[in-house]
């Protein structure tokens, strides 16, 4: 799945409540004894940038075990309408 081109992130943003959060757990972009090939993985920085470009603000990033990381984000604050 290519996160950059999937419309599901826009749908998540659309249905996420103003105070809601999105949590993404993914494989670290390094060799591990299991999981997808490294070239099919996204780095934490890649994921946070993809989320930012799709309307999310990063809240927190942390390790989620020896082979995974967690990115928690929320909706970007809405900008006031121009007068």
ZIUR-V729897 format. One record per residue. N is the residue number from 1. PHI is phi in degrees with one decimal (NA if undefined). Layout:
<<N & PHI> <N & PHI>>
This chain:
<<1 & NA> <2 & -100.3> <3 & -62.5> <4 & -66.9> <5 & -113.8> <6 & -90.3> <7 & -74.1> <8 & -64.6> <9 & -66.5> <10 & -65.0> <11 & -69.1> <12 & -59.7> <13 & -60.3> <14 & -63.6> <15 & -93.0> <16 & -71.8> <17 & -62.6> <18 & -53.1> <19 & -100.0> <20 & -77.5> <21 & -129.7> <22 & -117.9> <23 & -113.7> <24 & -117.9> <25 & -113.4> <26 & -143.3> <27 & -71.5> <28 & -63.1> <29 & -86.1> <30 & -155.4> <31 & -63.8> <32 & -136.0> <33 & -69.8> <34 & -150.1> <35 & 100.4> <36 & -69.7> <37 & -59.4> <38 & -56.1> <39 & -68.7> <40 & -99.8> <41 & -99.8> <42 & -108.0> <43 & -76.5> <44 & -58.1> <45 & -64.1> <46 & -60.2> <47 & -64.3> <48 & -65.5> <49 & -69.5> <50 & -60.5> <51 & -64.5> <52 & -60.3> <53 & -65.7> <54 & -104.3> <55 & 98.7> <56 & -108.5> <57 & -112.9> <58 & -70.6> <59 & -103.8> <60 & -161.9> <61 & -133.1> <62 & -155.8> <63 & -72.3> <64 & -129.2> <65 & 99.5> <66 & -71.6> <67 & -119.6> <68 & -129.7> <69 & -131.6> <70 & -122.7> <71 & -120.2> <72 & -110.6> <73 & -141.0> <74 & -134.6> <75 & -66.1> <76 & -66.7> <77 & -57.9> <78 & -73.3> <79 & -84.5> <80 & -64.7> <81 & -65.3> <82 & -71.5> <83 & -80.0>>
